[in-house]
Amino acid sequence: MTKTLILGTIAAVGLAAGMASAGTLDDVKASGVLACGVSTGVPGFAFADAEGRWQGFDVAICRAVAAAVLGDGDAVKFVPLTSKVRFTALASGEVDLLARNTTWTFSRDVDLKQTFVGVNYYDGQGFMVPVDLGVNSTLELDGATVCISTGTTTELNLADYFRVNGMSYEPVPVETGAEAKQQYLAGACDVYTTDRSALAAQRTTLANPEEHMLLPEIISKEPLGPLVRHGDDNWADINMWVLNALITAEELGITKANAGEIAATANNPEIGRLLGTEGSLGAMLGLDADWAARAIGVAGNYGEIFANTIGENSSIGLARGVNALWTDGGLIYSPPFR
């Protein structure tokens, strides 16, 4: 086969793949439900409550997208996915959106052909240990056994960190957060490492949280966010701007409770464009004018979602920190609705 023919074949395959995934919005509308991949259970971020209803910070993103696209925040099929299978599930079309505490990296974006639509939580990798282990720093963990989720950036960061610091460790591979917690409490590992937010959330569920501590070091950057498949720019735009709508709503003081009143009375042009009372931003996405108002109406703006799921109004009580709005010294920032 000639080089020209080979290149032509590769181009054709890529074009076909792009065409095959280019109608996600139509597919979701036709099915009447958004298939959203979530974790198998992280307190505050994604978990099924006693009635079996999914709740949490990441879950709110799924519901907001469903409200924007389908007019119903409950029109979601939640698909619990382990770290190992999450990317395959997205690439295969099993889910339309992955909202599962996933770190945005070069290789996931470029090599795995996933499109991250933004960052909804800036995190970093941490370590939880029993207080009676008698350590106060990760630099005292030489020779430790470590519970670690396979197929994650956490696994790679751990290897890098111990190598750089001339330390050794014995990995205890786990598939889910529940399994990691079980193994850690059973003494199968000295240390449990994952995103620091998840550790803080898991710690609140322990029988005696005061017997466990988070070590002070954060060893990585973990920008977490929702993602979709490459090849469907319109679907990526919809998910990106739903997230941005929640952030902008907080910036502009639009809440779940007052969105309707503000839409009717506000004299701010950006509020009008966001809530669909002026301009045609919804039509540009293939949606109606009220898409963003519906997304905000599900669980509120970004700040409300944060506070009620993992922040000050929750049992987890995470501080906003770097996840505060840019106007408050944080990193959460939306491009303008214009």
C-alpha positions as CSV (number, residue, x, y, z in Angstrom):
1,M,0.0,0.0,0.0
2,T,1.4,3.4,-0.9
3,K,2.0,6.1,1.6
4,T,-0.6,8.3,0.0
5,L,-3.2,5.5,0.2
6,I,-2.3,4.8,3.8
7,L,-2.7,8.5,4.8
8,G,-6.0,8.7,2.9
9,T,-7.3,5.6,4.7
10,I,-6.4,7.1,8.1
11,A,-8.1,10.3,7.2
12,A,-11.2,8.5,6.1
13,V,-11.4,6.6,9.4
14,G,-10.9,9.8,11.4
15,L,-13.6,11.5,9.3
16,A,-16.0,8.6,9.8
17,A,-15.4,8.5,13.6
18,G,-16.0,12.3,13.8
19,M,-19.2,11.9,11.8
20,A,-20.4,9.0,13.9
21,S,-20.2,11.0,17.1
22,A,-21.4,14.3,15.7
23,G,-25.0,14.0,16.6
24,T,-25.0,13.5,20.4
25,L,-27.5,16.3,21.0
26,D,-30.0,14.6,18.6
27,D,-29.3,11.2,20.1
28,V,-30.0,12.5,23.6
29,K,-33.1,14.3,22.5
30,A,-34.3,11.1,20.7
31,S,-33.8,8.9,23.7
32,G,-35.2,11.5,26.1
33,V,-32.5,10.8,28.7
34,L,-28.9,11.8,29.3
35,A,-26.6,8.9,30.1
36,C,-24.2,10.4,32.6
37,G,-21.1,8.5,34.0
38,V,-20.4,9.1,37.7
39,S,-18.2,7.5,40.3
40,T,-19.3,4.3,42.1
41,G,-19.6,6.5,45.2
42,V,-17.7,9.4,46.7
43,P,-19.5,11.2,49.6
44,G,-20.6,14.7,48.6
45,F,-19.5,14.3,44.9
46,A,-21.6,11.4,43.7
47,F,-23.6,8.9,45.7
48,A,-27.0,7.2,45.9
49,D,-29.0,8.2,49.0
50,A,-31.1,5.9,51.1
51,E,-33.9,6.2,48.5
52,G,-31.6,5.3,45.7
53,R,-31.6,8.9,44.3
54,W,-28.2,10.2,43.1
55,Q,-26.9,13.2,44.9
56,G,-23.7,15.3,44.9
57,F,-21.5,17.9,43.3
58,D,-20.8,16.0,40.2
59,V,-24.4,14.7,40.0
60,A,-25.6,18.3,39.9
61,I,-23.6,18.8,36.6
62,C,-25.5,15.9,35.0
63,R,-28.8,17.2,36.1
64,A,-28.0,20.8,34.9
65,V,-27.1,19.5,31.4
66,A,-30.3,17.4,31.3
67,A,-32.4,20.4,32.3
68,A,-30.8,22.5,29.6
69,V,-31.1,20.0,26.9
70,L,-34.2,18.0,27.8
71,G,-36.1,20.4,30.0
72,D,-36.0,18.0,33.0
73,G,-33.2,17.7,35.5
74,D,-34.4,14.2,36.4
75,A,-34.1,12.9,32.8
76,V,-30.7,11.3,33.7
77,K,-29.6,7.7,33.6
78,F,-26.7,7.6,36.1
79,V,-24.1,5.0,35.2
80,P,-21.6,4.2,38.1
81,L,-18.1,3.7,36.6
82,T,-14.8,2.7,38.1
83,S,-11.7,4.5,37.2
84,K,-10.6,1.7,35.0
85,V,-13.6,1.6,32.7
86,R,-14.7,5.2,32.7
87,F,-12.9,6.3,29.5
88,T,-14.0,3.2,27.6
89,A,-17.6,3.8,28.6
90,L,-17.4,7.3,27.2
91,A,-15.6,6.4,24.0
92,S,-18.0,3.6,23.3
93,G,-21.1,5.7,23.7
94,E,-22.3,4.0,26.8
95,V,-22.5,7.5,28.4
96,D,-23.0,10.9,26.8
97,L,-21.1,12.8,29.5
98,L,-18.6,11.8,32.1
99,A,-19.0,13.8,35.3
100,R,-16.8,11.7,37.6
101,N,-14.0,13.5,39.5
102,T,-11.6,13.1,36.5
103,T,-8.3,14.9,36.1
104,W,-7.7,16.9,32.9
105,T,-4.3,15.8,31.5
106,F,-2.5,16.0,28.2
107,S,-2.7,12.3,27.3
108,R,-6.4,12.0,28.3
109,D,-7.2,14.9,26.1
110,V,-5.0,14.1,23.1
111,D,-4.3,10.4,23.2
112,L,-7.6,9.1,24.6
113,K,-9.6,11.5,22.4
114,Q,-11.6,13.0,25.3
115,T,-12.7,16.6,25.4
116,F,-12.7,18.3,28.8
117,V,-15.3,21.0,28.9
118,G,-13.9,22.9,31.9
119,V,-12.7,22.6,35.5
120,N,-15.4,22.4,38.2
121,Y,-13.0,21.6,41.0
122,Y,-9.3,22.3,41.5
123,D,-7.9,19.6,43.6
124,G,-4.6,17.9,44.5
125,Q,-3.5,14.5,45.7
126,G,-3.3,13.9,49.4
127,F,-2.7,11.1,52.0
128,M,-4.8,9.9,54.9
129,V,-3.2,7.9,57.7
130,P,-4.3,6.6,61.1
131,V,-3.1,8.9,63.8
132,D,-1.5,6.1,65.7
133,L,0.8,5.4,62.7
134,G,2.8,8.2,64.2
135,V,3.8,10.1,61.0
136,N,3.3,13.8,60.3
137,S,4.6,14.0,56.7
138,T,4.5,12.0,53.5
139,L,8.3,12.1,53.7
140,E,8.0,9.7,56.6
141,L,6.2,7.0,54.5
142,D,9.3,5.2,53.2
143,G,8.3,1.5,53.0
144,A,4.6,2.1,53.6
145,T,1.8,0.0,52.1
146,V,-0.5,2.3,50.1
147,C,-4.1,1.8,49.0
148,I,-4.3,3.2,45.5
149,S,-6.9,3.2,42.7
150,T,-5.7,1.6,39.5
151,G,-5.9,3.4,36.2
152,T,-5.7,6.9,37.8
153,T,-3.4,9.9,37.8
154,T,-3.1,9.1,41.6
155,E,-1.3,5.9,40.8
156,L,1.2,7.7,38.5
157,N,1.7,10.7,40.8
158,L,2.5,8.3,43.7
159,A,5.2,6.5,41.7
160,D,6.7,9.9,40.7
161,Y,6.7,11.3,44.2
162,F,8.3,8.3,45.9
163,R,10.9,8.0,43.1
164,V,11.9,11.7,43.4
165,N,12.2,11.5,47.1
166,G,14.1,8.2,47.1
167,M,11.5,6.2,48.9
168,S,9.8,2.9,48.3
169,Y,6.3,1.7,48.9
170,E,4.1,-1.4,48.4
171,P,0.9,-0.7,46.4
172,V,-2.4,-2.2,47.4
173,P,-4.5,-1.9,44.2
174,V,-8.2,-1.2,44.6
175,E,-11.0,-0.6,42.1
176,T,-13.4,1.7,44.0
177,G,-13.4,4.2,46.8
178,A,-15.5,1.8,48.9
179,E,-12.9,-0.9,48.5
180,A,-10.1,1.5,49.3
181,K,-11.9,2.5,52.5
182,Q,-12.6,-1.1,53.5
183,Q,-8.9,-2.2,52.9
184,Y,-7.6,0.9,54.7
185,L,-9.8,0.3,57.8
186,A,-8.9,-3.4,57.8
187,G,-5.2,-2.5,58.0
188,A,-4.3,-3.9,54.6
189,C,-2.5,-0.6,53.9
190,D,-0.9,2.0,56.1
191,V,-2.0,4.9,53.9
192,Y,-4.9,5.8,51.6
193,T,-4.1,8.2,48.8
194,T,-6.4,9.9,46.3
195,D,-7.7,13.4,45.6
196,R,-7.6,15.4,48.9
197,S,-11.3,16.4,48.6
198,A,-12.3,12.7,48.4
199,L,-10.2,11.9,51.4
200,A,-11.8,14.6,53.4
201,A,-15.2,13.4,52.3
202,Q,-14.4,9.7,53.1
203,R,-13.0,10.7,56.5
204,T,-16.4,12.2,57.6
205,T,-18.0,8.8,57.0
206,L,-15.6,6.9,59.4
207,A,-16.8,5.7,62.8
208,N,-14.1,7.7,64.5
209,P,-12.8,10.4,62.2
210,E,-10.6,11.9,64.8
211,E,-8.5,8.7,64.7
212,H,-7.4,9.5,61.1
213,M,-5.6,12.5,59.7
214,L,-4.8,14.1,56.3
215,L,-1.1,14.7,55.9
216,P,-0.2,18.3,55.0
217,E,1.5,17.7,51.7
218,I,-0.4,18.0,48.4
219,I,1.7,16.4,45.7
220,S,0.0,17.2,42.5
221,K,-2.3,19.4,40.5
222,E,-5.7,17.7,39.9
223,P,-8.0,19.9,37.8
224,L,-11.2,17.9,37.8
225,G,-14.0,18.4,35.3
226,P,-16.7,16.9,33.1
227,L,-15.7,15.5,29.7
228,V,-17.2,14.3,26.4
229,R,-15.9,12.4,23.4
230,H,-13.9,14.2,20.7
231,G,-15.6,14.8,17.4
232,D,-18.8,16.6,18.4
233,D,-18.0,20.2,18.9
234,N,-21.6,21.3,19.4
235,W,-22.1,18.7,22.2
236,A,-18.9,19.9,23.8
237,D,-20.0,23.5,23.6
238,I,-23.3,22.7,25.3
239,N,-21.6,21.0,28.2
240,M,-19.0,23.7,28.5
241,W,-21.5,26.5,28.5
242,V,-23.8,24.8,31.0
243,L,-20.9,24.7,33.4
244,N,-20.1,28.3,32.6
245,A,-23.7,29.3,33.1
246,L,-23.6,28.0,36.7
247,I,-20.4,29.9,37.4
248,T,-21.6,33.1,35.8
249,A,-24.9,32.9,37.7
250,E,-22.9,33.0,40.9
251,E,-20.9,36.0,39.7
252,L,-24.1,37.8,38.8
253,G,-26.0,36.9,42.0
254,I,-28.5,34.7,40.2
255,T,-29.8,31.9,42.4
256,K,-32.2,29.0,42.1
257,A,-34.7,31.1,44.1
258,N,-34.5,34.4,42.2
259,A,-33.7,33.4,38.6
260,G,-37.3,34.0,37.4
261,E,-37.6,37.4,39.1
262,I,-34.2,38.6,37.9
263,A,-34.9,37.4,34.3
264,A,-38.1,39.6,34.3
265,T,-36.6,42.7,36.0
266,A,-32.9,42.9,35.5
267,N,-31.4,45.7,33.5
268,N,-28.0,44.0,33.1
269,P,-27.4,42.9,29.5
270,E,-25.3,39.9,30.4
271,I,-28.1,38.6,32.7
272,G,-30.4,39.0,29.7
273,R,-28.2,37.1,27.4
274,L,-27.6,34.4,30.0
275,L,-31.3,33.9,30.9
276,G,-32.5,34.3,27.3
277,T,-34.5,37.5,27.6
278,E,-32.3,39.1,24.9
279,G,-30.0,37.9,22.2
280,S,-29.9,34.4,20.7
281,L,-27.2,32.5,22.5
282,G,-29.4,29.4,23.0
283,A,-30.1,29.1,19.3
284,M,-26.4,29.1,18.6
285,L,-26.2,25.9,20.7
286,G,-29.3,24.4,19.1
287,L,-31.2,25.0,22.3
288,D,-34.1,27.3,23.3
289,A,-33.8,30.6,25.0
290,D,-34.4,29.2,28.6
291,W,-31.7,26.5,28.6
292,A,-29.4,28.3,31.1
293,A,-32.3,29.3,33.4
294,R,-33.4,25.7,33.6
295,A,-29.8,24.5,34.4
296,I,-29.6,27.0,37.2
297,G,-33.0,26.0,38.4
298,V,-32.0,22.4,39.1
299,A,-29.7,23.0,42.1
300,G,-28.7,26.7,41.9
301,N,-25.5,28.4,40.8
302,Y,-22.0,27.0,41.2
303,G,-21.7,28.5,44.7
304,E,-25.0,27.0,45.8
305,I,-24.1,23.6,44.5
306,F,-20.7,23.7,46.2
307,A,-22.1,24.8,49.6
308,N,-25.0,22.3,49.6
309,T,-23.0,19.2,48.5
310,I,-19.5,19.5,49.8
311,G,-19.2,22.9,51.4
312,E,-20.5,24.9,54.4
313,N,-24.0,23.5,54.3
314,S,-22.9,19.9,54.1
315,S,-21.5,17.4,56.5
316,I,-18.2,17.5,54.6
317,G,-17.6,21.2,55.1
318,L,-14.9,21.8,52.5
319,A,-13.7,25.4,52.3
320,R,-13.9,27.1,48.9
321,G,-10.2,27.9,48.8
322,V,-8.9,28.0,45.3
323,N,-12.4,27.0,44.2
324,A,-13.7,30.5,45.1
325,L,-14.7,32.8,42.3
326,W,-11.9,34.8,40.6
327,T,-13.5,37.9,42.1
328,D,-12.8,36.4,45.6
329,G,-9.2,35.4,44.9
330,G,-10.0,31.9,43.6
331,L,-9.6,30.2,40.2
332,I,-13.2,29.7,39.2
333,Y,-13.8,31.8,36.2
334,S,-16.2,31.9,33.2
335,P,-15.7,33.5,29.8
336,P,-18.3,36.2,29.1
337,F,-21.8,35.4,27.8
338,R,-21.6,37.7,24.7
